[in-house]
């Protein structure tokens, strides 16, 4: 009986170890994948590639900012996508992935040489962006802003 118990215990421990190792591997792959999806958002803006950008969005995608409250993809294209044509580049200062939540702090430059700085939050589901929120303040908050 004791020998059977030892065999079962070893089997259970092995099964637990495999589950823990594979779940950590899956988490790391998911983290890297979510980071790539978000980095591709900035690449799409730099390349002026609407199709690349929309391929990253999940069905039911919404966008938020101080000027936008859960707008859909159609409205996002009208209100936000024109900024792409004024953007020269982005420099990501900090990108933090926590499961399906990704926060980004970056500096961007317009074609006219203006710098702008934003923080953005992305909520992903199944490797696609479900919700995208941009946080900016007054002044040089977004590329097409006519302010400072």
Biotite code that builds the C-alpha atoms (Angstrom):
import biotite.structure as struc

atoms = struc.array([
    struc.Atom([0.000, 0.000, 0.000], chain_id="A", res_id=1, res_name="UNK", atom_name="CA", element="C"),
    struc.Atom([2.827, 2.384, 0.920], chain_id="A", res_id=2, res_name="UNK", atom_name="CA", element="C"),
    struc.Atom([4.600, 1.675, -2.399], chain_id="A", res_id=3, res_name="UNK", atom_name="CA", element="C"),
    struc.Atom([1.380, 2.470, -4.347], chain_id="A", res_id=4, res_name="UNK", atom_name="CA", element="C"),
    struc.Atom([1.047, 5.736, -2.399], chain_id="A", res_id=5, res_name="UNK", atom_name="CA", element="C"),
    struc.Atom([4.638, 6.728, -3.292], chain_id="A", res_id=6, res_name="UNK", atom_name="CA", element="C"),
    struc.Atom([4.037, 5.995, -7.004], chain_id="A", res_id=7, res_name="UNK", atom_name="CA", element="C"),
    struc.Atom([0.834, 8.034, -7.005], chain_id="A", res_id=8, res_name="UNK", atom_name="CA", element="C"),
    struc.Atom([2.527, 10.911, -5.148], chain_id="A", res_id=9, res_name="UNK", atom_name="CA", element="C"),
    struc.Atom([5.360, 11.035, -7.660], chain_id="A", res_id=10, res_name="UNK", atom_name="CA", element="C"),
    struc.Atom([2.844, 10.993, -10.484], chain_id="A", res_id=11, res_name="UNK", atom_name="CA", element="C"),
    struc.Atom([0.834, 13.819, -8.931], chain_id="A", res_id=12, res_name="UNK", atom_name="CA", element="C"),
    struc.Atom([3.945, 15.899, -8.316], chain_id="A", res_id=13, res_name="UNK", atom_name="CA", element="C"),
    struc.Atom([5.071, 15.366, -11.903], chain_id="A", res_id=14, res_name="UNK", atom_name="CA", element="C"),
    struc.Atom([1.636, 16.380, -13.208], chain_id="A", res_id=15, res_name="UNK", atom_name="CA", element="C"),
    struc.Atom([1.627, 19.523, -11.036], chain_id="A", res_id=16, res_name="UNK", atom_name="CA", element="C"),
    struc.Atom([5.130, 20.448, -12.222], chain_id="A", res_id=17, res_name="UNK", atom_name="CA", element="C"),
    struc.Atom([4.110, 20.052, -15.866], chain_id="A", res_id=18, res_name="UNK", atom_name="CA", element="C"),
    struc.Atom([1.004, 22.204, -15.371], chain_id="A", res_id=19, res_name="UNK", atom_name="CA", element="C"),
    struc.Atom([3.009, 24.917, -13.628], chain_id="A", res_id=20, res_name="UNK", atom_name="CA", element="C"),
    struc.Atom([5.766, 24.919, -16.235], chain_id="A", res_id=21, res_name="UNK", atom_name="CA", element="C"),
    struc.Atom([3.410, 24.991, -19.212], chain_id="A", res_id=22, res_name="UNK", atom_name="CA", element="C"),
    struc.Atom([1.227, 27.701, -17.695], chain_id="A", res_id=23, res_name="UNK", atom_name="CA", element="C"),
    struc.Atom([4.312, 29.883, -17.150], chain_id="A", res_id=24, res_name="UNK", atom_name="CA", element="C"),
    struc.Atom([5.420, 29.198, -20.741], chain_id="A", res_id=25, res_name="UNK", atom_name="CA", element="C"),
    struc.Atom([1.947, 30.116, -22.026], chain_id="A", res_id=26, res_name="UNK", atom_name="CA", element="C"),
    struc.Atom([1.967, 33.291, -19.917], chain_id="A", res_id=27, res_name="UNK", atom_name="CA", element="C"),
    struc.Atom([5.373, 34.332, -21.311], chain_id="A", res_id=28, res_name="UNK", atom_name="CA", element="C"),
    struc.Atom([4.233, 33.644, -24.882], chain_id="A", res_id=29, res_name="UNK", atom_name="CA", element="C"),
    struc.Atom([1.023, 35.582, -24.292], chain_id="A", res_id=30, res_name="UNK", atom_name="CA", element="C"),
    struc.Atom([2.986, 38.464, -22.768], chain_id="A", res_id=31, res_name="UNK", atom_name="CA", element="C"),
    struc.Atom([5.363, 38.632, -25.741], chain_id="A", res_id=32, res_name="UNK", atom_name="CA", element="C"),
    struc.Atom([2.473, 38.323, -28.179], chain_id="A", res_id=33, res_name="UNK", atom_name="CA", element="C"),
    struc.Atom([0.479, 41.107, -26.501], chain_id="A", res_id=34, res_name="UNK", atom_name="CA", element="C"),
    struc.Atom([3.551, 43.337, -26.490], chain_id="A", res_id=35, res_name="UNK", atom_name="CA", element="C"),
    struc.Atom([4.041, 42.743, -30.219], chain_id="A", res_id=36, res_name="UNK", atom_name="CA", element="C"),
    struc.Atom([0.386, 43.546, -30.998], chain_id="A", res_id=37, res_name="UNK", atom_name="CA", element="C"),
    struc.Atom([0.647, 46.867, -29.165], chain_id="A", res_id=38, res_name="UNK", atom_name="CA", element="C"),
    struc.Atom([4.000, 47.768, -30.714], chain_id="A", res_id=39, res_name="UNK", atom_name="CA", element="C"),
    struc.Atom([2.436, 47.063, -34.099], chain_id="A", res_id=40, res_name="UNK", atom_name="CA", element="C"),
    struc.Atom([-0.155, 49.796, -33.427], chain_id="A", res_id=41, res_name="UNK", atom_name="CA", element="C"),
    struc.Atom([2.629, 52.386, -33.393], chain_id="A", res_id=42, res_name="UNK", atom_name="CA", element="C"),
    struc.Atom([4.286, 50.795, -36.430], chain_id="A", res_id=43, res_name="UNK", atom_name="CA", element="C"),
    struc.Atom([0.987, 51.016, -38.356], chain_id="A", res_id=44, res_name="UNK", atom_name="CA", element="C"),
    struc.Atom([0.754, 54.726, -37.571], chain_id="A", res_id=45, res_name="UNK", atom_name="CA", element="C"),
    struc.Atom([4.351, 55.301, -38.650], chain_id="A", res_id=46, res_name="UNK", atom_name="CA", element="C"),
    struc.Atom([3.738, 53.356, -41.882], chain_id="A", res_id=47, res_name="UNK", atom_name="CA", element="C"),
    struc.Atom([0.311, 55.004, -42.451], chain_id="A", res_id=48, res_name="UNK", atom_name="CA", element="C"),
    struc.Atom([-1.108, 51.467, -42.853], chain_id="A", res_id=49, res_name="UNK", atom_name="CA", element="C"),
    struc.Atom([-4.810, 51.387, -41.954], chain_id="A", res_id=50, res_name="UNK", atom_name="CA", element="C"),
    struc.Atom([-5.169, 47.699, -42.880], chain_id="A", res_id=51, res_name="UNK", atom_name="CA", element="C"),
    struc.Atom([-2.289, 46.735, -40.593], chain_id="A", res_id=52, res_name="UNK", atom_name="CA", element="C"),
    struc.Atom([-3.868, 48.710, -37.763], chain_id="A", res_id=53, res_name="UNK", atom_name="CA", element="C"),
    struc.Atom([-7.363, 47.283, -38.129], chain_id="A", res_id=54, res_name="UNK", atom_name="CA", element="C"),
    struc.Atom([-5.998, 43.733, -38.285], chain_id="A", res_id=55, res_name="UNK", atom_name="CA", element="C"),
    struc.Atom([-4.945, 44.244, -34.647], chain_id="A", res_id=56, res_name="UNK", atom_name="CA", element="C"),
    struc.Atom([-8.457, 45.139, -33.427], chain_id="A", res_id=57, res_name="UNK", atom_name="CA", element="C"),
    struc.Atom([-11.019, 42.699, -32.052], chain_id="A", res_id=58, res_name="UNK", atom_name="CA", element="C"),
    struc.Atom([-14.643, 42.653, -33.054], chain_id="A", res_id=59, res_name="UNK", atom_name="CA", element="C"),
    struc.Atom([-16.460, 45.312, -31.035], chain_id="A", res_id=60, res_name="UNK", atom_name="CA", element="C"),
    struc.Atom([-13.304, 47.462, -30.672], chain_id="A", res_id=61, res_name="UNK", atom_name="CA", element="C"),
    struc.Atom([-13.740, 50.782, -28.844], chain_id="A", res_id=62, res_name="UNK", atom_name="CA", element="C"),
    struc.Atom([-11.484, 53.801, -28.358], chain_id="A", res_id=63, res_name="UNK", atom_name="CA", element="C"),
    struc.Atom([-11.466, 56.281, -25.477], chain_id="A", res_id=64, res_name="UNK", atom_name="CA", element="C"),
    struc.Atom([-9.704, 59.557, -24.804], chain_id="A", res_id=65, res_name="UNK", atom_name="CA", element="C"),
    struc.Atom([-10.534, 62.836, -23.080], chain_id="A", res_id=66, res_name="UNK", atom_name="CA", element="C"),
    struc.Atom([-12.310, 63.732, -26.346], chain_id="A", res_id=67, res_name="UNK", atom_name="CA", element="C"),
    struc.Atom([-13.838, 60.318, -27.158], chain_id="A", res_id=68, res_name="UNK", atom_name="CA", element="C"),
    struc.Atom([-16.124, 58.042, -25.156], chain_id="A", res_id=69, res_name="UNK", atom_name="CA", element="C"),
    struc.Atom([-16.093, 54.447, -26.394], chain_id="A", res_id=70, res_name="UNK", atom_name="CA", element="C"),
    struc.Atom([-16.220, 55.297, -30.073], chain_id="A", res_id=71, res_name="UNK", atom_name="CA", element="C"),
    struc.Atom([-16.378, 52.420, -32.542], chain_id="A", res_id=72, res_name="UNK", atom_name="CA", element="C"),
    struc.Atom([-13.976, 51.608, -35.371], chain_id="A", res_id=73, res_name="UNK", atom_name="CA", element="C"),
    struc.Atom([-15.851, 53.683, -37.949], chain_id="A", res_id=74, res_name="UNK", atom_name="CA", element="C"),
    struc.Atom([-15.737, 56.813, -35.777], chain_id="A", res_id=75, res_name="UNK", atom_name="CA", element="C"),
    struc.Atom([-12.128, 56.070, -34.764], chain_id="A", res_id=76, res_name="UNK", atom_name="CA", element="C"),
    struc.Atom([-11.119, 56.139, -38.426], chain_id="A", res_id=77, res_name="UNK", atom_name="CA", element="C"),
    struc.Atom([-12.802, 59.520, -38.916], chain_id="A", res_id=78, res_name="UNK", atom_name="CA", element="C"),
    struc.Atom([-11.592, 61.167, -35.697], chain_id="A", res_id=79, res_name="UNK", atom_name="CA", element="C"),
    struc.Atom([-8.224, 59.587, -34.951], chain_id="A", res_id=80, res_name="UNK", atom_name="CA", element="C"),
    struc.Atom([-6.697, 58.012, -38.046], chain_id="A", res_id=81, res_name="UNK", atom_name="CA", element="C"),
    struc.Atom([-5.998, 61.386, -39.758], chain_id="A", res_id=82, res_name="UNK", atom_name="CA", element="C"),
    struc.Atom([-3.356, 61.917, -37.042], chain_id="A", res_id=83, res_name="UNK", atom_name="CA", element="C"),
    struc.Atom([-1.283, 59.210, -38.748], chain_id="A", res_id=84, res_name="UNK", atom_name="CA", element="C"),
    struc.Atom([-0.493, 61.553, -41.635], chain_id="A", res_id=85, res_name="UNK", atom_name="CA", element="C"),
    struc.Atom([1.029, 64.092, -39.251], chain_id="A", res_id=86, res_name="UNK", atom_name="CA", element="C"),
    struc.Atom([3.133, 61.584, -37.269], chain_id="A", res_id=87, res_name="UNK", atom_name="CA", element="C"),
    struc.Atom([6.801, 61.070, -38.024], chain_id="A", res_id=88, res_name="UNK", atom_name="CA", element="C"),
    struc.Atom([7.692, 58.555, -35.317], chain_id="A", res_id=89, res_name="UNK", atom_name="CA", element="C"),
    struc.Atom([7.139, 57.204, -31.808], chain_id="A", res_id=90, res_name="UNK", atom_name="CA", element="C"),
    struc.Atom([9.708, 56.430, -29.145], chain_id="A", res_id=91, res_name="UNK", atom_name="CA", element="C"),
    struc.Atom([8.272, 54.060, -26.569], chain_id="A", res_id=92, res_name="UNK", atom_name="CA", element="C"),
    struc.Atom([9.719, 54.938, -23.185], chain_id="A", res_id=93, res_name="UNK", atom_name="CA", element="C"),
    struc.Atom([7.917, 52.289, -21.141], chain_id="A", res_id=94, res_name="UNK", atom_name="CA", element="C"),
    struc.Atom([5.698, 49.357, -22.091], chain_id="A", res_id=95, res_name="UNK", atom_name="CA", element="C"),
    struc.Atom([4.225, 47.187, -19.341], chain_id="A", res_id=96, res_name="UNK", atom_name="CA", element="C"),
    struc.Atom([2.279, 43.993, -20.026], chain_id="A", res_id=97, res_name="UNK", atom_name="CA", element="C"),
    struc.Atom([0.097, 42.513, -17.300], chain_id="A", res_id=98, res_name="UNK", atom_name="CA", element="C"),
    struc.Atom([-1.758, 39.633, -18.913], chain_id="A", res_id=99, res_name="UNK", atom_name="CA", element="C"),
    struc.Atom([-4.201, 41.187, -21.373], chain_id="A", res_id=100, res_name="UNK", atom_name="CA", element="C"),
    struc.Atom([-3.590, 44.722, -20.067], chain_id="A", res_id=101, res_name="UNK", atom_name="CA", element="C"),
    struc.Atom([-0.845, 46.802, -21.649], chain_id="A", res_id=102, res_name="UNK", atom_name="CA", element="C"),
    struc.Atom([0.251, 50.304, -20.639], chain_id="A", res_id=103, res_name="UNK", atom_name="CA", element="C"),
    struc.Atom([2.517, 52.415, -22.839], chain_id="A", res_id=104, res_name="UNK", atom_name="CA", element="C"),
    struc.Atom([4.274, 55.717, -22.172], chain_id="A", res_id=105, res_name="UNK", atom_name="CA", element="C"),
    struc.Atom([5.777, 57.299, -25.259], chain_id="A", res_id=106, res_name="UNK", atom_name="CA", element="C"),
    struc.Atom([7.060, 60.422, -26.932], chain_id="A", res_id=107, res_name="UNK", atom_name="CA", element="C"),
    struc.Atom([5.926, 61.080, -30.461], chain_id="A", res_id=108, res_name="UNK", atom_name="CA", element="C"),
    struc.Atom([7.090, 63.519, -33.094], chain_id="A", res_id=109, res_name="UNK", atom_name="CA", element="C"),
    struc.Atom([5.067, 65.196, -35.793], chain_id="A", res_id=110, res_name="UNK", atom_name="CA", element="C"),
    struc.Atom([6.371, 65.751, -39.288], chain_id="A", res_id=111, res_name="UNK", atom_name="CA", element="C"),
    struc.Atom([6.655, 69.422, -38.304], chain_id="A", res_id=112, res_name="UNK", atom_name="CA", element="C"),
    struc.Atom([9.029, 68.578, -35.447], chain_id="A", res_id=113, res_name="UNK", atom_name="CA", element="C"),
    struc.Atom([6.575, 68.996, -32.529], chain_id="A", res_id=114, res_name="UNK", atom_name="CA", element="C"),
    struc.Atom([6.913, 66.545, -29.675], chain_id="A", res_id=115, res_name="UNK", atom_name="CA", element="C"),
    struc.Atom([3.902, 65.073, -27.916], chain_id="A", res_id=116, res_name="UNK", atom_name="CA", element="C"),
    struc.Atom([3.728, 62.668, -24.986], chain_id="A", res_id=117, res_name="UNK", atom_name="CA", element="C"),
    struc.Atom([0.924, 60.264, -24.142], chain_id="A", res_id=118, res_name="UNK", atom_name="CA", element="C"),
    struc.Atom([0.126, 57.292, -21.981], chain_id="A", res_id=119, res_name="UNK", atom_name="CA", element="C"),
    struc.Atom([-2.089, 54.621, -23.480], chain_id="A", res_id=120, res_name="UNK", atom_name="CA", element="C"),
    struc.Atom([-3.910, 51.603, -22.108], chain_id="A", res_id=121, res_name="UNK", atom_name="CA", element="C"),
    struc.Atom([-4.823, 48.601, -24.220], chain_id="A", res_id=122, res_name="UNK", atom_name="CA", element="C"),
    struc.Atom([-7.188, 45.810, -23.205], chain_id="A", res_id=123, res_name="UNK", atom_name="CA", element="C"),
    struc.Atom([-6.665, 42.689, -25.318], chain_id="A", res_id=124, res_name="UNK", atom_name="CA", element="C"),
    struc.Atom([-8.776, 39.615, -25.788], chain_id="A", res_id=125, res_name="UNK", atom_name="CA", element="C"),
    struc.Atom([-7.562, 36.530, -27.634], chain_id="A", res_id=126, res_name="UNK", atom_name="CA", element="C"),
    struc.Atom([-4.559, 38.415, -29.024], chain_id="A", res_id=127, res_name="UNK", atom_name="CA", element="C"),
    struc.Atom([-6.570, 41.344, -30.405], chain_id="A", res_id=128, res_name="UNK", atom_name="CA", element="C"),
    struc.Atom([-7.157, 44.850, -29.048], chain_id="A", res_id=129, res_name="UNK", atom_name="CA", element="C"),
    struc.Atom([-10.647, 45.102, -27.603], chain_id="A", res_id=130, res_name="UNK", atom_name="CA", element="C"),
    struc.Atom([-10.279, 48.539, -26.027], chain_id="A", res_id=131, res_name="UNK", atom_name="CA", element="C"),
    struc.Atom([-7.734, 51.312, -26.522], chain_id="A", res_id=132, res_name="UNK", atom_name="CA", element="C"),
    struc.Atom([-7.605, 54.373, -24.257], chain_id="A", res_id=133, res_name="UNK", atom_name="CA", element="C"),
    struc.Atom([-5.348, 57.376, -24.794], chain_id="A", res_id=134, res_name="UNK", atom_name="CA", element="C"),
    struc.Atom([-4.567, 59.680, -21.865], chain_id="A", res_id=135, res_name="UNK", atom_name="CA", element="C"),
    struc.Atom([-3.350, 63.161, -22.719], chain_id="A", res_id=136, res_name="UNK", atom_name="CA", element="C"),
    struc.Atom([-3.546, 66.584, -21.226], chain_id="A", res_id=137, res_name="UNK", atom_name="CA", element="C"),
    struc.Atom([-3.697, 70.130, -22.521], chain_id="A", res_id=138, res_name="UNK", atom_name="CA", element="C"),
    struc.Atom([-1.106, 71.610, -24.872], chain_id="A", res_id=139, res_name="UNK", atom_name="CA", element="C"),
    struc.Atom([0.799, 69.300, -27.177], chain_id="A", res_id=140, res_name="UNK", atom_name="CA", element="C"),
    struc.Atom([-1.408, 66.321, -26.409], chain_id="A", res_id=141, res_name="UNK", atom_name="CA", element="C"),
    struc.Atom([-1.917, 64.836, -29.850], chain_id="A", res_id=142, res_name="UNK", atom_name="CA", element="C"),
    struc.Atom([-0.335, 65.319, -33.288], chain_id="A", res_id=143, res_name="UNK", atom_name="CA", element="C"),
    struc.Atom([-3.062, 67.366, -34.980], chain_id="A", res_id=144, res_name="UNK", atom_name="CA", element="C"),
    struc.Atom([-3.602, 69.637, -31.980], chain_id="A", res_id=145, res_name="UNK", atom_name="CA", element="C"),
    struc.Atom([-3.283, 73.281, -33.007], chain_id="A", res_id=146, res_name="UNK", atom_name="CA", element="C"),
    struc.Atom([-2.124, 74.301, -29.495], chain_id="A", res_id=147, res_name="UNK", atom_name="CA", element="C"),
    struc.Atom([1.433, 74.941, -28.324], chain_id="A", res_id=148, res_name="UNK", atom_name="CA", element="C"),
])
